[in-house]
């Protein structure tokens, strides 16, 4: 068997055996496969696809290419959530403390932002002094003591995926559904969560543009998880406009805290609490109604917000910021984007996410520093009727921001009443 043989068989549309897939992934991990060969394999998968069995074999081989995350000794159940990325998606900052307050431990590894999508770790680091670089011992101790951890994952986990993704990123193969599924699920299965919820985005601000493509991806990933013995559920959600009303690290932390206080009622709040209840139902084996009531109770009682304070303090951060927003400062200069005419507003997530990056609130390449204080504040949502000159967006910046302001203005169109998409397009439950 050679790498050439594996690529050639897939190119011709033939199903690969588990042995062939494991052979290829090992060559990716140990350097036996060149970047050109990885690119050819990825393009073949993009063009001819993979069966669920092949995709599961690819996922498992990628898991086996590196270390597994050891399960903490604390009693479970452990739950986890993964979003395929978007703009103003701060659900993790709400969901983790809510679930911990309800008795389901959520010790998870998250990522940093790249491109127009924000990263949970960057947002969490808005808390002064907080670190996301935890030793395995510190991670386990916090999981047991607090029941809530959000940390950065070691490069020793799923190294084959890291190399394969770097090649996909420069060869126009990022949007392959089997490769996305294997990439996401290899990292999840290398960890220890008993219950996993997948939030698969579609629309203007997502990697998958159409809803049915997102359904296929969600179904494939959920199937892979079930084959591995995990309890799975998934939602397919719309990312045509930002999920929350704020874009930017400190601003999104403030908004998440507002949800935990029970003060913010918007799409971010609705989706975060919906996901929390779905995970709690599967983790504890309770009814959907009881799960929803427990989630609401954790917010109303202040227990969820207290869990966030405990998480922040345990990771070296200043937990006072959850009560004093002056410790989460926004950039000092402000600009307003106004409606150019009368009509109905349609909000576009992608230019708003890119505008935040241009302001310094995200990364254009790995390793860029992030300005946590720059922010965009949406003053209206899709479907609202406005008059010419009415404020649409408030921008917090530090100067020399005209290019970003011009791009942010493209985040709004005003005209005829647009079709307003439902927040949740489809759900994929454990028993389906």
N, C-alpha and C positions, 0 to 999 in steps of 0.2 A: 504493500500500500504506500502511495506517495501523496504529497499535498496536491500535486497536479491531478491525480486521479480523483480526489474528493471534489475539487473544483469542477472538473470536467463532468462528473456525474450530476452534480447539482445544476450546472449550466444546461444540461440536456433534459432537465425536468425530472430526474430520477430521485426517488426517496433515498436518503442517506441512512445507513445503519447507525446504531448507537456507537459501535466500535469506530466507525469512520468519523463521526462527529467528535468523539473523545480524542481521537488521534489528531484531528485538525486543531481543536482548542488547546491541546497540550503544546502543539507546535507554536501557536500564538503566544502562549504564556512563557515558553522557554526560549523564544527567539528563533526557532527552527523555520517559521514561516516569515517570509519577507512582507513588507508593507504592501507591495504590489500583489502578492498572493492573497493577503487579507482583503484588499480592495476588490479583487476579482471574485472572491467568495461572497463578499457582501453584496456586490452588484448582482450576482447570480441569484442570491436569495431574494433580493428586491424584485427581480424580474419574474421569477418562476414560483416564489413562495416556499412555504414549508408546511407540513402537516403539524397538528398539535403534538403528535408523538415525537416528531423530529425536533420541534421547538422545546419540548420538555427535555429531551436528551441534550440539546444545546445548553439549556439553562443549567441542568445538573452538572454537565462537564465544566461550565464556567465556574460554578460554585466550587467544584473540586480542584480548580486551578490555584486556589489560595487557601487561606485560613478561614475557619468558621468562627463566628462570634460566640463565645461560651455563654450558656444560659446562666443568669444569676441564680444563686441558691434560694432567693426569696420565693415564697409561694406565689403562684400565678393566680389568675391567668394574665398573660402578657398580650397586649394588643398593639397594633401598629397601623399606620395610615400612609399611603403614598399618593401624591398628586403628580400628574404628568407636567405640571408647570403652567404658569399663567401670570397675570398682572394683578397685584393686590390680593394675592391668595395667602392669607395669614392664618388659615384654619388650624395649622399645627399649634400655634401659640394659644389657641382657645381650647382645642380638643385635648391636648395632653393633660393640662391641669384639671379639666372637667372629669375626664375618665379616672384620674388618680383619686379625685375627691369621691368618686362613686365606687371605688374598690377594685378597679381594673388597672393593673400596673401598665404604664406606657413608658418604656425605656427604649428610645429610638435613636437611630443615626439619621441625620439629615445632611443636606448639601448646601453649597453656596450658589449664589446667583451667577448666571452667565447669559449674556445677551439681554433680551427684554424681560426675562423672567426673574423674579426676585428669589433670594435664597433664605431659607429659614435661619441658618447659622448667622448670616449677616444681620438679620433683623434682631435676633436674640442678643448679639454682641452690642446692640444699642444700649443695653443696661451697663452702666459704668463698671468696669472691673471684671465682667463676666468672661469666663473661658469656656470654650467648647472642646478643648483638647484635654480629654480625660484619660487617665490610665485605666486599664481594665479593672483594677482593684477599686478605683474611685467610682467608675461607672457602676460596678456591682453594688458597692456600698450605698450609693445614692438610690439605686433602684429598690433596695430593701428598705432604706430609711424613709425616703420621700415618696416612692412609687412613681416618680416622674423624672425622666432624664432626656435631654436633647443634646447630642454630641456629634462631633465629626468622625467619620469612619476612617479607619486605618487603610493605607494603600495595600496592605497585605491581604485584604479581603477582595476576592474576585479580580485579580490582576489581569486576567485575560480580557475582561470587559473593558478595563481602562485602556488597554492598547487597541482593542477593536474599535472602541468609540472614537478614539483619536483619528483613526483612519477613516471611519464613516463620516466624521465631521468635515473632511476635506475632499470627499469623493461623492457627495450628493446621495448618500445612502442612509442618512439619519432617519428618513421617514419610512423605512421598511418595517411593517407591523411585526413580523416575526423577530426581527432584530431588536426592536424596541421592547417587545415582551420579554425576550431572554435577558436583555440588559437590566430591566427593572426587577424582574423576578429573581435573577441570580443574586442580587444584593439582598432581597427580602428573604430568600431561602437560606442564605448564608448566615442569617441571624436567627432568632429564637422565638419570634412572636407566634402565639397560638392562633390568633385571629388577625386577619389583615383586611383592611378596606382599601380599595383602589378608587381614586377619583380621577377619571380619564376625561380630560378637557377636549372640547372641539370648538372651532370657530376662528375668528380673526386673530386672536391672541394665543392660539394653541398650535402645537406641532401638527395635529390632525385637524384638517379643515372641515370635513363633513361629519355629521352626526353618526351615520351608519358605519363609517370607518372607525370612529371611536368605539362604537358598540362592538365591532369585531375585535378590536384591540383589548377592550375590557373583558370580553368573553374568553379570549385566548389566555390572558394573564390569570383570570380566575380559575380556568381549567388547569393551568400549570400548578397553581397553588394547591388545588384540591388533590391532584395526583401526588403531591408531596406530603399530603396528610394535614394540610392547614385548613382551618375554617376561613372561607373567603366570602366577601361581598364586594360589589362595585357599583359606582354611580357614573353615569355619563352626563357631564354638566357643561353648560354653555360658557364660553370665554370670549364672546363678542365684545363685551365691555368689561372693565375691571370688576373684580368680585366685590371689593370694598369701595369705600368712598375716598380713600387715601392711597397714594402710591409713594413709597419711600420708607426707609428703615425705621427711624424713630416714629414717624407718623403712623406707620402700620402697627407698631407696638402699642402706641397710644389707643388706636382703634380696637385692637384685640383686648386690651385692658377694659375698654368701654363695654365690649360685649360681655366680659366676665363680671362687670359691675351690674349688668342688666340695663345699661343706659343706651346702648347702640342697638337699633333694630333695623337691619338691612340684609342684603343678600349674604354678606360675610357671616353675620350672626345666624341666619337661617340655615346655611349649609354646615357651619361648624357644629351646631347643636344637633342637626339631623344626622351627621356622621357620627357624632358621639353616641347618640341613642342607638344607631345601627350596630356599632361595635359593642356597646354594652349589652345589647340583647343577645348577641351571639356568644359573648364571653361568659355571661352569667346564666344563660339559658332561661331568661325571663321574657315576658310578653313585650311587644312593641310599646304598648301603653305604659307599662311599668317602667320600661327603660326611659321613655320620654319624660315621665314624671320625676324620675331620679335625676336626670340631667337638669331639668328646670329647677329642682330643689337645690342642687349643688351651686347653681348660679345665685338663686334667691337668698340662700343662707350665707353667702360669702365664702363657702368652703372652697370653691374652685379658684377664686382669686387668691385665697390663702395658699393654695398649692402652688400657684405661680410664684408667689413670694418665696416659698420654701425652695423651689427649684432654682430660682435666681440666686438666692443666698448660698445654697449648697455648691453652686458653680462659681462662687467668688464674686458675684455681682452685687450691686447696691439695690436691694429689694425696695428701698424707699421710692424708687422711680415708679413703682406701680401705684403709688398714691400721690406723688409729686412730679408732675410732668415737666417741671423746670429742669429735671435731671435727664429729660429726653428732649433736648432743645432742637428747634427747627431753624433752618437757615434764615438770616435776618432780613433779606430783601424779598419784596413781594411784587408780583405782577398778576394782572387779571386778563384772561382770555374772554372776549365778549361775543355774543351772538351777532353774526353779520347781517341777519335779516329776521323777519318774523317766520315762525313755522314750528315744526316738531323736531326735537333733537334726536339724533342717533349718535351714540358714543362708540368709539372704535378703540379697542384695547391696545392694539399693536403700536400705533404712533405714540400713545401715552407712555407705554412701557419704554419705548426707545428714547423718548424725551427725558425721562428720569435718568436713563443711562448717560445721556449727553450732559446732564447737569452734574454728573458724578455719583449718582445714586445707585449705579450698577457697574458691571464690568463689560468692556468690549473684548477683552482677552483675559485669559486666566492669569492671575497674579496682580491685576489692577487693584488699587486701593478704592474703598467705597466711602463716599461722604454720607454719613448716616442722617444728616440734617436736612438735605434737600428733599423737597416733597411736592406732590401735586394733590390738590384737594378738589374733587369733583363736586360742583355745586348743583348739578342736575343729572338725571339718568335718562336713558333711552325712553322715548315716548312722551316726554314732557313738552308742553307747548311753551315757547318763549317769544319774547319780543326783541327786535333789533336793539343791540346795546346791552342786553341783560347779561350779567356775569354767568359764565359757564364753568370756569376753572380758575382756581387760585394757585399760583406757582410760588414756592419758597426757594430762593436761589441765592447765590453769592456774587452775582455780577457776571458780565460778559456772557449772557444767557440767550442772546437773540436767536441763535440757531435752534436751541432747544425750545424756545417759545414758539417759533414758527412751526416746528414739528408738532408741538402740543396742540396747536390750533387745528392741525389735521385730524386730531382725535375727536372732532365734533363736525357733523354735517347737519344742516338745518334745511328742512324741506317738507315733503309730504309725510304723513304719519307712517313710520316704519313698522315692519312686522316685529313684534316683541317676542323673543324666544323664551320658553320656560327655563328656569334655572336648572332643573333636573330633567333631562330628556328621557333617560331610561335607568332602571335599577336592575342589577343582577344579583339575586339573593343566593344564599347558601343552598337552598333546596330546589333551585331551578337548573 
